Amino acid sequence: MTKLLLRALAGETLPTPPIWMMRQAGRYLPEYRATRAKAGDFLSLCYTPELAAEVTLQPLRRFDFDAAILFADILLLPQALGSELWFVTGEGPRLSTITTRAQVDALKPGDAIHERLSPIYETIRILAGELPKETTLIGFAGAPWTVATYMIAGRGTPDQGPAHDFKTADRAAFSALIDRITEATILYLSAQIEAGAEVIKLFDSWAGSLRDENDRHEFAIEPTRRIVSALKTRHPGIPVIAFPRGLGEGYRGFAQATGADCVALDNSVSPDWAARHLQCDSCVQGNLDPQLLITGGDALISEAGRITRALRNGPHIFNLGHGITPDADPDNVTRMIEAVRGA
Ligand code: CP3
């Protein structure tokens, strides 16, 4: 195995960690903005394989990254299940809401998703043919809880209140929704792997708001475990990165409980703590504060070095604690990579 990212995910401790960034294809790059303008809007960009492949490749032409992440969005799956989806410029995603059991039952069956999502598989096939041989291709989906929070509220919410309310009002209907998303996610990710994705990442951006231990077990850990287990049964050896953002102490044991090969850290936990409590179980990815790519300077260099050194005695993939923001300076990405490789 020569690809660095796959070696780290297999548990190898490497002299310098493989590097990629969440949202590495995005609005901080002028070439991304130009291609999005050509596509017309964000969703058209996601659904036009040649253009989605183009923006996936753009950051690799500028930066020496070890991985490419498929350009798509976690909200395409709810759309394929029957939710309406649109993006309001400057505000973010909007979906039709789900507030009743009948609406959960009216969602399309999992195997109906492929018709809508086939352009995504085509993007992956294009990328599999075009990526440099040392670059790993990452496919992804949202984890069921995070996807459910958007499907229920119809938008991003600061406290995921509507999803918690639905869970309290009708736990059986809420569980049925989580099951429907879980089943569809298994089919979606299997198709991504068949098209050429070499690693899968599950984004549970709102996992931290599941503060009740039973809820966390039932709606963050268990669906992730089911997805990981089904994927590994269908595609033995496929590595999975889990990103249960905001779990804090709850990151401990997450890889073992779910079978994930790697946990991705936000920037609320320290790399020293992660080296002590997480690297014994799995590879660790993270956790540079994306703000540092706006501000740059010595703080960026020293923090990138500190993370790299703290996690050097176990399997580590260098990444950010969350996505790079539109106001980040691309030159700071180059400096970050140099700092990691020189640490
Ligand atoms: O990381 C990558 O480069 C791959 C592509 C990718 C996007 N979204 C593209 C995108 C990935 C992996 C995602 C994941 C995603 N999408 C998550 C989980 C990770 C996280 O950020 O917590 C979530 C919650 C979403 C839903 C979503 N998509 C929101 C809330 C927004 C609006 C906020 C924003 O950043 O504008 C999006 C839009 C989105 N998804 C953009 C991109 C590049 C910006 C759209 C644009 O070009 O205007």
Boltz pocket constraint, residues with backbone or C-beta under 6 A from the ligand:
constraints:
  - pocket:
      binder: B
      contacts: [[A, 21], [A, 22], [A, 23], [A, 24], [A, 25], [A, 26], [A, 27], [A, 36], [A, 42], [A, 69], [A, 70], [A, 71], [A, 72], [A, 73], [A, 74], [A, 75], [A, 91], [A, 92], [A, 93], [A, 140], [A, 156], [A, 203], [A, 205], [A, 323]]
      max_distance: 6.0
